[in-house]
Amino acid sequence: MNESNTSSVLVTGASGRTGREILRELNDTSFHVRALTRSATNRESLREAGVDEVVIGDLLEQSDARRAVENCDAILFAAGSSLSTGLLRPSRVVDGDGVLNLVEAAVREDVGTFVFQSSIGVGDSRLGMPLWARLIVLRWTVREKERAERALQDSGLEYVVIRPGWLTDDPATNDLLITEGGGRMTGSVPRADVASLMVTALSTPDVLNRTYEVVARDTAEQFNPSRQTTVEWNHNAPSRT
Ligand SMILES: NC(=O)c1ccc[n+]([C@@H]2O[C@H](COP(=O)([O-])OP(=O)(O)OC[C@H]3O[C@@H](n4cnc5c(N)ncnc54)[C@H](OP(=O)(O)O)[C@@H]3O)[C@@H](O)[C@H]2O)c1
């Protein structure tokens, strides 16, 4: 664990589209931000985006996962494999083994909170993903993310699982429908909203050890009101002084 007064957060998938939004959110906070990327060519742009420390590594390598999480207090996991994974079906993907490696490393390091970006369609939210996506295009990814969610939920770490609907690059709506524990909700959500929720989770104790589905309210379909969450998300992360 980090022994300074500043909490240190690892962002995986920091060079990706949700990852970039997370970095934007973290810019206004006092967190020491470490970003993981597989490619050294991302180092400069990550620095420009406000990252304090860049670690080059691949989550499919256990030693890289351990190095990435050293002295970290929290993890924001926004990595994921590309759509072609569903067709190529590689034996190991970041959505499964990559998460498992990081969970194992986080337990060893005694990390405080692990926020995992999963997907509607995973586990008991499966009815929120169209059948063609669940059974054909994303079948492989969904199965791996299920394995990852279970490993995290069973790890003993404090976790938050956030399952967004289809991701868009639209500006944040700040008007989300958040449900807990499956339900028949489907819709889309800007990455900016998901990033905001993930960072907010770090300062909202009530959401710990819970699994949420999230879509932008104006896109929500098949909503089951009984599962709507009542938690107040605390949007006051520790700020830069
Ligand atoms: N697309 C959708 O509609 C949708 C819906 C729900 C959920 N999701 C999930 O949301 C997450 C974020 O999606 P996104 O589209 O914002 O991300 P993205 O732009 O595709 O970026 C993915 C990131 O994952 C990192 N990555 C991939 N393999 C890695 C590995 N082996 N080790 C370390 N990092 C690795 C890449 O980083 P480097 O290349 O820098 O290493 C990349 O920055 C994914 O898990 C995705 O499955 C997507």
The ligand as a Tripos MOL2 file, in Angstrom:
@<TRIPOS>MOLECULE
LIG
   48    52     1     0     0
SMALL
NO_CHARGES

@<TRIPOS>ATOM
      1 N1        -18.1000   -1.0360  -26.9200 N.am      1 LIG1
      2 C1        -19.1940   -1.1290  -26.1740 C.2       1 LIG1
      3 O1        -20.3180   -0.7540  -26.5820 O.2       1 LIG1
      4 C2        -19.0770   -1.6940  -24.7710 C.ar      1 LIG1
      5 C3        -20.2350   -1.8830  -24.0160 C.ar      1 LIG1
      6 C4        -20.1160   -2.3150  -22.6860 C.ar      1 LIG1
      7 C5        -18.8740   -2.5740  -22.1500 C.ar      1 LIG1
      8 N2        -17.7530   -2.4290  -22.9010 N.ar      1 LIG1
      9 C6        -16.4490   -2.6700  -22.2610 C.3       1 LIG1
     10 O2        -15.9390   -1.4360  -21.7810 O.3       1 LIG1
     11 C7        -14.5110   -1.4940  -21.6920 C.3       1 LIG1
     12 C8        -13.8910   -0.2440  -22.3100 C.3       1 LIG1
     13 O3        -14.2640   -0.1470  -23.6600 O.3       1 LIG1
     14 P1        -13.6870    1.0480  -24.5870 P.3       1 LIG1
     15 O4        -14.3260    0.8570  -25.9270 O.co2     1 LIG1
     16 O5        -13.8020    2.3570  -23.9030 O.co2     1 LIG1
     17 O6        -12.1360    0.6620  -24.6290 O.3       1 LIG1
     18 P2        -11.0990    0.7210  -25.8560 P.3       1 LIG1
     19 O7        -11.1160    2.0860  -26.4500 O.co2     1 LIG1
     20 O8        -11.3430   -0.4440  -26.7730 O.co2     1 LIG1
     21 O9         -9.7190    0.5230  -25.0880 O.3       1 LIG1
     22 C9         -9.3770   -0.7280  -24.5580 C.3       1 LIG1
     23 C10        -8.0710   -0.5830  -23.8120 C.3       1 LIG1
     24 O10        -7.7090   -1.8780  -23.2940 O.3       1 LIG1
     25 C11        -6.3110   -1.9290  -23.2140 C.3       1 LIG1
     26 N3         -5.8680   -3.3350  -23.3000 N.ar      1 LIG1
     27 C12        -6.2640   -4.2900  -24.1990 C.ar      1 LIG1
     28 N4         -5.6160   -5.4440  -23.9740 N.ar      1 LIG1
     29 C13        -4.7890   -5.2250  -22.9130 C.ar      1 LIG1
     30 C14        -3.8490   -6.0320  -22.2090 C.ar      1 LIG1
     31 N5         -3.6260   -7.3170  -22.5610 N.pl3     1 LIG1
     32 N6         -3.1700   -5.4950  -21.1670 N.ar      1 LIG1
     33 C15        -3.3790   -4.1880  -20.8140 C.ar      1 LIG1
     34 N7         -4.2560   -3.3750  -21.4340 N.ar      1 LIG1
     35 C16        -4.9540   -3.8800  -22.4760 C.ar      1 LIG1
     36 C17        -5.7760   -1.1230  -24.3910 C.3       1 LIG1
     37 O11        -4.6410   -0.4410  -23.9260 O.3       1 LIG1
     38 P3         -3.2140   -0.4160  -24.7080 P.3       1 LIG1
     39 O12        -3.4900   -0.6820  -26.1630 O.co2     1 LIG1
     40 O13        -2.7130    0.9630  -24.4270 O.co2     1 LIG1
     41 O14        -2.4110   -1.4640  -24.0420 O.co2     1 LIG1
     42 C18        -6.9110   -0.1170  -24.6520 C.3       1 LIG1
     43 O15        -6.5560    1.1710  -24.1790 O.3       1 LIG1
     44 C19       -14.1210   -2.8130  -22.3610 C.3       1 LIG1
     45 O16       -13.8970   -3.7840  -21.3690 O.3       1 LIG1
     46 C20       -15.3610   -3.1840  -23.1680 C.3       1 LIG1
     47 O17       -15.4870   -4.5790  -23.3480 O.3       1 LIG1
     48 C21       -17.8300   -1.9940  -24.2050 C.ar      1 LIG1
@<TRIPOS>BOND
     1     1     2 1
     2     2     3 2
     3     2     4 1
     4     4     5 ar
     5     4    48 ar
     6     5     6 ar
     7     6     7 ar
     8     7     8 ar
     9     8     9 1
    10     8    48 ar
    11     9    10 1
    12     9    46 1
    13    10    11 1
    14    11    12 1
    15    11    44 1
    16    12    13 1
    17    13    14 1
    18    14    15 2
    19    14    16 1
    20    14    17 1
    21    17    18 1
    22    18    19 2
    23    18    20 1
    24    18    21 1
    25    21    22 1
    26    22    23 1
    27    23    24 1
    28    23    42 1
    29    24    25 1
    30    25    26 1
    31    25    36 1
    32    26    27 ar
    33    26    35 ar
    34    27    28 ar
    35    28    29 ar
    36    29    30 ar
    37    29    35 ar
    38    30    31 1
    39    30    32 ar
    40    32    33 ar
    41    33    34 ar
    42    34    35 ar
    43    36    37 1
    44    36    42 1
    45    37    38 1
    46    38    39 2
    47    38    40 1
    48    38    41 1
    49    42    43 1
    50    44    45 1
    51    44    46 1
    52    46    47 1
@<TRIPOS>SUBSTRUCTURE
     1 LIG1         1 GROUP 0 **** ****
